[in-house]
Amino acid sequence: MRFLAALAVFLCHAVFPLTPGNQTPAVPYSDPTLTENLIWFFSPSGTIGLSFFFILSGFVITWSSRPGQRTTAYLRRRLVKVFPNHVVTWALAMLLFAGAYTPLFGLPNLFLVNTYSSNPEYWGGANMPAWSLTVEMLFYLLFPLLIIPIRRIADSRLWLWAGAAVAGMAAICVVTLWLIPDAPRYPGEALSMPQFWFSYMFPPARLMEFIFGMILAQIVMRGRWPRIGLAPVLVLLVIGYAAALTVPSPFMLFLVTAVPFGLAIGTYASRNLDGVRTVMGSRPMVWLGNVSFGFFMTQGVVLFWLRPTVIGEASYGLLGGTVLLIGLIAINIVAGWLLFKLVEQPTMRHWSRSKKPVATVPQVPVGAVEQEVPSPKVPV
C-alpha cells in the first residue's frame, strides 16, 4: 500500500509543471489541454498520498511497538531507517541541481527542520520531497509519549477516540481558515501562503493523522475491527478521491480522505490477520513496498535532474508521453531499489541495533513462566 501512495506522489510531480529553481517545466505531453486535465486529475494525489503516509506511519509503528521496549532502541531504529537515505539523496540533489538555489547551504533541509519556518524559501530546496520527513521526525519523537495514553483507552471507546482524531483534523482546517492570515496568496491554491504552510507543512498540524493511525492499529490489534468487505473500501477510496478533486483546500489536503484511508489500512491488515490473501500481500506488492521509501526519496533526482539533463525536456503526443511517463516510473523504481539495497538495507543491518552484548538470562524450568504468544505479522 505504501508504494501506491508513493506512486501517487510521483505522478503528481511528473505531470504537474512544478520545477525547482524557477526552471522551465518539462511535462510529458505536448497537448496543453491533456496536460491541463492531467494536472487537474493528479493534483490531489500528491497531497493525499502524503496524508496516507502519515496515517500508515502511526498504524505500523504502533503495530510493531511492544510494551517495555526501550525508547533509545526505538529511536535508533527510526533514525537509522530515515537518515541514511535522506543524507544520500540530499547530497545527490545538492550536487546535481539544487545547490545553486537552496538557501543556507541546504542545512535546514539536511537536519529536517525546514518546514518549521513559514518562509517558503526553506520549504523546498535540496531534495524537495524530503520536506515530509520533517513531519515524520516529529511523529517519531512524540510516539513514546503518545503510545502511553493510547494503550490505556478502553476497548469500547477506541472508535470514539478515532472519531475525535478526525475531528481534530477538521479543527486544523477551521483554524487555518479563521486564524491564519489570508495573504499573500499561494500560487494555484485557494489558500494564502501562511495558510498553506500551516495546514500542509507545519509538522504539529499533521499530528492528528498520525494519532488516527495509532488508534486504528489498536482497534485491529485488540480484535475490534468490524468485518468490512474490500469492495466497499475501494468504493470509499474512489469517493474520497472524487471529494479531493472537488472540495477546496485545506479540506482536500487530508480531511476528506482520512476516513477512507484509515478504513483501507485497517481492513487490509485485518484480512491479513485472518489469513486472507490479498493483492496487497502478494510478493510483487511486498517487494514494491520494501523499495517504496527509496522510490519516494529518489523522485526529485529523477524528475528534476535526470529527466531534463539526461533524457531531455521534449514533450510528446499521447503514446510518446505515456511511454515517457512509464519509463520515468521504471527508472525511479530502479533508483529506489538501488537506494534500498545499497544504503537502507546495509545501514539497518549494521546500525539499527546496539552492538553491546546482551546480558545472559538465568535459565528457568519449563512451565515456571507464562509462555509468550507471538503476535501475527501484518504485511502492510
TILUMTOR-160373 format. One line per field, with one value per residue (C-alpha): residue number from 1; x, y, z. Coordinates in nm, 2 decimals, decimal comma. Example, Ala and Ser with C-alpha at 12.3 -4.5 7.8 and 13.67 -1.06 7.14 Angstrom:
! residues 2
resi 1 | 2
xx 1,23 | 1,37
yy -0,45 | -0,11
zz 0,78 | 0,71
! end
This chain:
! residues 380
resi 1 | 2 | 3 | 4 | 5 | 6 | 7 | 8 | 9 | 10 | 11 | 12 | 13 | 14 | 15 | 16 | 17 | 18 | 19 | 20 | 21 | 22 | 23 | 24 | 25 | 26 | 27 | 28 | 29 | 30 | 31 | 32 | 33 | 34 | 35 | 36 | 37 | 38 | 39 | 40 | 41 | 42 | 43 | 44 | 45 | 46 | 47 | 48 | 49 | 50 | 51 | 52 | 53 | 54 | 55 | 56 | 57 | 58 | 59 | 60 | 61 | 62 | 63 | 64 | 65 | 66 | 67 | 68 | 69 | 70 | 71 | 72 | 73 | 74 | 75 | 76 | 77 | 78 | 79 | 80 | 81 | 82 | 83 | 84 | 85 | 86 | 87 | 88 | 89 | 90 | 91 | 92 | 93 | 94 | 95 | 96 | 97 | 98 | 99 | 100 | 101 | 102 | 103 | 104 | 105 | 106 | 107 | 108 | 109 | 110 | 111 | 112 | 113 | 114 | 115 | 116 | 117 | 118 | 119 | 120 | 121 | 122 | 123 | 124 | 125 | 126 | 127 | 128 | 129 | 130 | 131 | 132 | 133 | 134 | 135 | 136 | 137 | 138 | 139 | 140 | 141 | 142 | 143 | 144 | 145 | 146 | 147 | 148 | 149 | 150 | 151 | 152 | 153 | 154 | 155 | 156 | 157 | 158 | 159 | 160 | 161 | 162 | 163 | 164 | 165 | 166 | 167 | 168 | 169 | 170 | 171 | 172 | 173 | 174 | 175 | 176 | 177 | 178 | 179 | 180 | 181 | 182 | 183 | 184 | 185 | 186 | 187 | 188 | 189 | 190 | 191 | 192 | 193 | 194 | 195 | 196 | 197 | 198 | 199 | 200 | 201 | 202 | 203 | 204 | 205 | 206 | 207 | 208 | 209 | 210 | 211 | 212 | 213 | 214 | 215 | 216 | 217 | 218 | 219 | 220 | 221 | 222 | 223 | 224 | 225 | 226 | 227 | 228 | 229 | 230 | 231 | 232 | 233 | 234 | 235 | 236 | 237 | 238 | 239 | 240 | 241 | 242 | 243 | 244 | 245 | 246 | 247 | 248 | 249 | 250 | 251 | 252 | 253 | 254 | 255 | 256 | 257 | 258 | 259 | 260 | 261 | 262 | 263 | 264 | 265 | 266 | 267 | 268 | 269 | 270 | 271 | 272 | 273 | 274 | 275 | 276 | 277 | 278 | 279 | 280 | 281 | 282 | 283 | 284 | 285 | 286 | 287 | 288 | 289 | 290 | 291 | 292 | 293 | 294 | 295 | 296 | 297 | 298 | 299 | 300 | 301 | 302 | 303 | 304 | 305 | 306 | 307 | 308 | 309 | 310 | 311 | 312 | 313 | 314 | 315 | 316 | 317 | 318 | 319 | 320 | 321 | 322 | 323 | 324 | 325 | 326 | 327 | 328 | 329 | 330 | 331 | 332 | 333 | 334 | 335 | 336 | 337 | 338 | 339 | 340 | 341 | 342 | 343 | 344 | 345 | 346 | 347 | 348 | 349 | 350 | 351 | 352 | 353 | 354 | 355 | 356 | 357 | 358 | 359 | 360 | 361 | 362 | 363 | 364 | 365 | 366 | 367 | 368 | 369 | 370 | 371 | 372 | 373 | 374 | 375 | 376 | 377 | 378 | 379 | 380
xx 0,00 | 0,29 | 0,41 | 0,07 | 0,09 | 0,45 | 0,34 | 0,05 | 0,30 | 0,53 | 0,26 | 0,16 | 0,51 | 0,56 | 0,26 | 0,25 | 0,46 | 0,65 | 1,02 | 1,28 | 1,47 | 1,22 | 1,33 | 1,12 | 0,88 | 0,92 | 0,59 | 0,54 | 0,26 | 0,28 | -0,10 | -0,17 | -0,54 | -0,43 | -0,17 | -0,42 | -0,67 | -0,39 | -0,28 | -0,64 | -0,68 | -0,34 | -0,31 | -0,47 | -0,27 | 0,05 | -0,11 | -0,34 | -0,05 | 0,14 | -0,16 | -0,18 | 0,19 | 0,12 | -0,17 | 0,01 | 0,31 | 0,10 | -0,05 | 0,27 | 0,48 | 0,21 | 0,18 | 0,55 | 0,58 | 0,56 | 0,52 | 0,85 | 1,07 | 1,35 | 1,29 | 1,65 | 1,63 | 1,31 | 1,46 | 1,78 | 1,58 | 1,38 | 1,68 | 1,88 | 1,58 | 1,54 | 1,86 | 2,10 | 1,85 | 1,79 | 2,15 | 2,24 | 1,95 | 2,01 | 2,38 | 2,29 | 2,03 | 2,26 | 2,55 | 2,35 | 2,10 | 1,98 | 2,29 | 2,25 | 1,92 | 1,89 | 1,94 | 2,18 | 2,36 | 2,06 | 2,13 | 1,76 | 1,67 | 1,96 | 1,86 | 1,49 | 1,38 | 1,29 | 0,91 | 0,90 | 0,97 | 0,68 | 0,93 | 0,86 | 1,23 | 1,30 | 1,01 | 1,16 | 1,52 | 1,77 | 1,58 | 1,23 | 1,01 | 1,21 | 1,03 | 0,77 | 1,04 | 1,04 | 0,68 | 0,77 | 1,06 | 0,81 | 0,59 | 0,89 | 0,99 | 0,64 | 0,54 | 0,69 | 0,47 | 0,16 | 0,15 | 0,11 | -0,24 | -0,35 | -0,27 | -0,49 | -0,80 | -1,07 | -1,17 | -1,53 | -1,40 | -1,14 | -1,37 | -1,49 | -1,12 | -1,06 | -1,35 | -1,20 | -0,88 | -1,07 | -1,25 | -0,90 | -0,81 | -1,13 | -1,03 | -0,70 | -0,89 | -1,11 | -0,81 | -0,64 | -0,93 | -1,02 | -0,70 | -0,41 | -0,35 | -0,52 | -0,25 | -0,03 | -0,20 | -0,02 | 0,00 | -0,25 | -0,42 | -0,73 | -0,52 | -0,27 | 0,09 | 0,07 | -0,25 | -0,09 | 0,22 | 0,02 | -0,22 | 0,01 | 0,37 | 0,38 | 0,46 | 0,23 | -0,07 | -0,03 | -0,01 | -0,38 | -0,33 | -0,05 | -0,26 | -0,55 | -0,33 | -0,21 | -0,57 | -0,67 | -0,38 | -0,50 | -0,85 | -0,72 | -0,47 | -0,75 | -0,98 | -1,23 | -1,22 | -1,56 | -1,59 | -1,58 | -1,56 | -1,28 | -1,53 | -1,69 | -1,34 | -1,24 | -1,57 | -1,50 | -1,14 | -1,29 | -1,54 | -1,26 | -1,05 | -1,35 | -1,41 | -1,04 | -1,09 | -1,40 | -1,37 | -1,13 | -0,81 | -0,74 | -1,02 | -0,89 | -0,53 | -0,62 | -0,96 | -1,18 | -0,96 | -0,87 | -1,16 | -1,13 | -0,76 | -0,80 | -1,06 | -0,85 | -0,54 | -0,73 | -0,94 | -0,64 | -0,45 | -0,75 | -0,78 | -0,42 | -0,46 | -0,75 | -0,52 | -0,70 | -0,45 | -0,50 | -0,32 | -0,15 | 0,01 | 0,14 | 0,51 | 0,54 | 0,35 | 0,55 | 0,87 | 0,74 | 0,65 | 1,01 | 1,16 | 0,88 | 1,08 | 1,37 | 1,13 | 0,99 | 1,33 | 1,48 | 1,20 | 1,34 | 1,67 | 1,49 | 1,23 | 1,42 | 1,77 | 1,78 | 1,46 | 1,58 | 1,95 | 1,99 | 1,65 | 1,57 | 1,29 | 1,09 | 0,72 | 0,53 | 0,19 | -0,04 | 0,16 | 0,51 | 0,42 | 0,27 | 0,59 | 0,80 | 0,59 | 0,61 | 0,98 | 1,03 | 0,83 | 1,05 | 1,37 | 1,26 | 1,17 | 1,53 | 1,67 | 1,46 | 1,57 | 1,94 | 1,89 | 1,72 | 1,99 | 2,30 | 2,20 | 1,89 | 1,94 | 2,32 | 2,26 | 1,96 | 2,16 | 2,47 | 2,34 | 1,97 | 2,06 | 2,32 | 2,64 | 2,66 | 2,64 | 2,31 | 2,31 | 2,27 | 1,94 | 1,94 | 1,76 | 1,42 | 1,25 | 0,99 | 0,64 | 0,77 | 0,69 | 0,39 | 0,46 | 0,47 | 0,23 | 0,39 | 0,18 | 0,09 | 0,27 | 0,08 | 0,24 | 0,13
yy 0,00 | 0,23 | 0,20 | 0,31 | 0,62 | 0,69 | 0,64 | 0,89 | 1,15 | 1,07 | 1,11 | 1,44 | 1,57 | 1,41 | 1,58 | 1,89 | 2,18 | 2,23 | 2,25 | 2,37 | 2,69 | 2,85 | 2,63 | 2,58 | 2,29 | 1,97 | 1,79 | 1,45 | 1,56 | 1,83 | 1,87 | 2,16 | 2,05 | 1,70 | 1,84 | 2,07 | 1,78 | 1,56 | 1,83 | 1,86 | 1,49 | 1,42 | 1,74 | 1,59 | 1,27 | 1,43 | 1,59 | 1,30 | 1,05 | 1,21 | 1,20 | 0,83 | 0,80 | 0,99 | 0,77 | 0,45 | 0,56 | 0,58 | 0,24 | 0,05 | 0,20 | 0,12 | -0,23 | -0,30 | -0,15 | -0,36 | -0,25 | -0,23 | -0,16 | 0,08 | 0,43 | 0,46 | 0,14 | 0,25 | 0,60 | 0,43 | 0,22 | 0,51 | 0,74 | 0,46 | 0,39 | 0,75 | 0,95 | 0,74 | 0,75 | 1,12 | 1,22 | 1,03 | 1,18 | 1,53 | 1,52 | 1,40 | 1,67 | 1,95 | 1,83 | 1,78 | 2,06 | 2,21 | 2,37 | 2,68 | 2,80 | 2,63 | 2,88 | 2,83 | 2,56 | 2,33 | 2,28 | 2,33 | 2,05 | 1,83 | 1,85 | 1,82 | 2,15 | 2,34 | 2,33 | 2,48 | 2,81 | 2,98 | 3,12 | 2,94 | 2,97 | 2,69 | 2,45 | 2,30 | 2,32 | 2,04 | 1,71 | 1,86 | 1,56 | 1,52 | 1,80 | 1,54 | 1,38 | 1,68 | 1,59 | 1,22 | 1,31 | 1,49 | 1,18 | 0,96 | 1,18 | 1,20 | 0,84 | 0,71 | 0,97 | 0,93 | 0,55 | 0,55 | 0,71 | 0,54 | 0,20 | 0,29 | 0,37 | 0,12 | -0,12 | 0,02 | 0,38 | 0,32 | 0,42 | 0,73 | 0,84 | 0,76 | 0,99 | 1,25 | 1,24 | 1,30 | 1,59 | 1,72 | 1,73 | 1,92 | 2,17 | 2,22 | 2,32 | 2,57 | 2,72 | 2,76 | 2,95 | 3,16 | 3,24 | 3,22 | 3,53 | 3,51 | 3,70 | 3,68 | 3,42 | 3,09 | 3,04 | 2,79 | 2,75 | 2,89 | 2,95 | 3,21 | 3,13 | 3,12 | 2,91 | 2,66 | 2,63 | 2,59 | 2,33 | 2,13 | 2,17 | 2,28 | 1,95 | 1,99 | 2,05 | 1,69 | 1,52 | 1,41 | 1,19 | 1,00 | 0,97 | 0,84 | 0,57 | 0,48 | 0,43 | 0,23 | -0,01 | -0,06 | -0,14 | -0,41 | -0,55 | -0,58 | -0,76 | -0,47 | -0,42 | -0,48 | -0,71 | -0,48 | -0,60 | -0,49 | -0,37 | -0,11 | 0,01 | 0,06 | 0,25 | 0,47 | 0,54 | 0,65 | 0,87 | 1,02 | 1,10 | 1,25 | 1,47 | 1,57 | 1,68 | 1,89 | 2,05 | 2,34 | 2,35 | 2,29 | 2,02 | 1,84 | 1,81 | 1,54 | 1,56 | 1,41 | 1,11 | 1,04 | 0,80 | 0,61 | 0,57 | 0,46 | 0,20 | 0,07 | 0,02 | -0,14 | -0,36 | -0,50 | -0,55 | -0,73 | -0,95 | -1,05 | -1,14 | -1,37 | -1,54 | -1,40 | -1,34 | -1,00 | -0,84 | -0,60 | -0,90 | -1,05 | -1,09 | -0,81 | -0,56 | -0,65 | -0,60 | -0,27 | -0,18 | -0,25 | -0,02 | 0,25 | 0,47 | 0,47 | 0,53 | 0,83 | 0,98 | 0,94 | 1,10 | 1,45 | 1,34 | 1,15 | 1,42 | 1,74 | 1,64 | 1,31 | 1,40 | 1,73 | 1,67 | 1,31 | 1,23 | 1,58 | 1,83 | 1,74 | 1,67 | 1,41 | 1,30 | 1,06 | 0,75 | 0,90 | 1,09 | 0,78 | 0,57 | 0,85 | 0,85 | 0,47 | 0,49 | 0,75 | 0,53 | 0,23 | 0,43 | 0,56 | 0,21 | 0,10 | 0,41 | 0,33 | -0,03 | 0,08 | 0,31 | 0,03 | -0,23 | -0,01 | 0,22 | 0,13 | -0,24 | -0,22 | 0,06 | -0,11 | -0,44 | -0,28 | 0,01 | -0,04 | -0,25 | -0,19 | -0,39 | -0,42 | -0,78 | -0,89 | -0,99 | -1,36 | -1,45 | -1,74 | -2,05 | -2,11 | -2,46 | -2,51 | -2,42 | -2,18 | -1,88 | -1,79 | -1,86 | -1,56 | -1,57 | -1,41 | -1,15 | -1,22 | -1,02 | -0,80 | -0,73 | -0,37
zz 0,00 | 0,07 | -0,29 | -0,43 | -0,21 | -0,33 | -0,69 | -0,64 | -0,52 | -0,81 | -1,08 | -0,93 | -0,96 | -1,31 | -1,48 | -1,27 | -1,41 | -1,09 | -1,10 | -0,85 | -0,90 | -1,14 | -1,43 | -1,73 | -1,66 | -1,86 | -1,90 | -2,07 | -2,31 | -2,58 | -2,58 | -2,34 | -2,29 | -2,20 | -1,96 | -1,80 | -1,75 | -1,60 | -1,37 | -1,25 | -1,20 | -1,03 | -0,83 | -0,52 | -0,54 | -0,41 | -0,10 | -0,01 | -0,08 | 0,20 | 0,43 | 0,36 | 0,46 | 0,79 | 0,88 | 0,79 | 0,99 | 1,30 | 1,23 | 1,15 | 1,43 | 1,68 | 1,54 | 1,58 | 1,92 | 2,23 | 2,60 | 2,77 | 2,47 | 2,53 | 2,39 | 2,29 | 2,09 | 1,92 | 1,83 | 1,70 | 1,45 | 1,33 | 1,28 | 1,10 | 0,88 | 0,77 | 0,78 | 0,56 | 0,27 | 0,34 | 0,36 | 0,03 | -0,17 | -0,01 | -0,12 | -0,47 | -0,52 | -0,38 | -0,61 | -0,92 | -0,94 | -0,61 | -0,46 | -0,68 | -0,53 | -0,19 | 0,09 | 0,39 | 0,20 | 0,24 | 0,61 | 0,73 | 0,48 | 0,59 | 0,96 | 0,88 | 1,04 | 0,73 | 0,75 | 1,09 | 0,91 | 0,74 | 0,49 | 0,15 | 0,06 | 0,31 | 0,23 | -0,08 | -0,20 | -0,18 | -0,22 | -0,24 | -0,14 | 0,18 | 0,35 | 0,47 | 0,67 | 0,90 | 0,98 | 1,03 | 1,27 | 1,50 | 1,49 | 1,58 | 1,87 | 2,02 | 1,97 | 2,31 | 2,48 | 2,27 | 2,29 | 2,67 | 2,69 | 2,37 | 2,51 | 2,81 | 2,60 | 2,68 | 2,40 | 2,40 | 2,35 | 2,07 | 1,79 | 1,98 | 2,00 | 1,63 | 1,56 | 1,78 | 1,58 | 1,26 | 1,44 | 1,53 | 1,16 | 1,09 | 1,37 | 1,19 | 0,88 | 1,08 | 1,25 | 0,91 | 0,76 | 1,06 | 1,25 | 0,99 | 0,78 | 0,43 | 0,24 | 0,03 | -0,19 | -0,27 | -0,64 | -0,77 | -0,43 | -0,26 | 0,05 | 0,14 | 0,17 | 0,56 | 0,54 | 0,31 | 0,52 | 0,85 | 0,72 | 0,50 | 0,60 | 0,97 | 1,15 | 1,46 | 1,23 | 1,08 | 1,42 | 1,42 | 1,11 | 1,29 | 1,61 | 1,39 | 1,25 | 1,60 | 1,73 | 1,42 | 1,49 | 1,85 | 1,72 | 1,49 | 1,75 | 2,01 | 1,77 | 1,75 | 1,37 | 1,20 | 0,90 | 0,61 | 0,25 | 0,03 | -0,24 | -0,01 | 0,09 | -0,27 | -0,33 | -0,03 | -0,17 | -0,50 | -0,33 | -0,12 | -0,42 | -0,60 | -0,30 | -0,30 | -0,66 | -0,57 | -0,23 | -0,17 | 0,04 | 0,32 | 0,34 | 0,03 | 0,17 | 0,43 | 0,58 | 0,30 | 0,25 | 0,62 | 0,68 | 0,35 | 0,40 | 0,76 | 0,67 | 0,39 | 0,61 | 0,89 | 0,66 | 0,47 | 0,79 | 0,95 | 0,64 | 0,66 | 1,03 | 0,92 | 0,67 | 0,37 | 0,08 | -0,08 | -0,37 | -0,12 | 0,05 | -0,28 | -0,33 | -0,60 | -0,38 | -0,08 | -0,28 | -0,41 | -0,05 | 0,06 | -0,20 | -0,17 | 0,07 | -0,17 | -0,46 | -0,28 | -0,19 | -0,54 | -0,73 | -0,71 | -0,86 | -1,14 | -1,23 | -1,17 | -1,29 | -1,49 | -1,69 | -1,83 | -1,82 | -1,95 | -2,11 | -2,24 | -2,19 | -2,51 | -2,48 | -2,69 | -2,81 | -2,62 | -2,70 | -2,66 | -2,35 | -2,19 | -2,28 | -2,13 | -1,81 | -1,77 | -1,84 | -1,56 | -1,32 | -1,41 | -1,38 | -1,04 | -0,92 | -1,01 | -0,83 | -0,53 | -0,53 | -0,55 | -0,26 | -0,07 | -0,15 | -0,12 | 0,16 | 0,36 | 0,40 | 0,50 | 0,74 | 0,90 | 0,92 | 1,09 | 1,28 | 1,38 | 1,68 | 1,95 | 1,94 | 2,31 | 2,43 | 2,57 | 2,94 | 3,00 | 3,15 | 3,40 | 3,28 | 3,43 | 3,43 | 3,16 | 3,28 | 3,55 | 3,34 | 3,13 | 2,76 | 2,54 | 2,24 | 1,93 | 1,76 | 1,40 | 1,13 | 0,90 | 0,57 | 0,52
! end
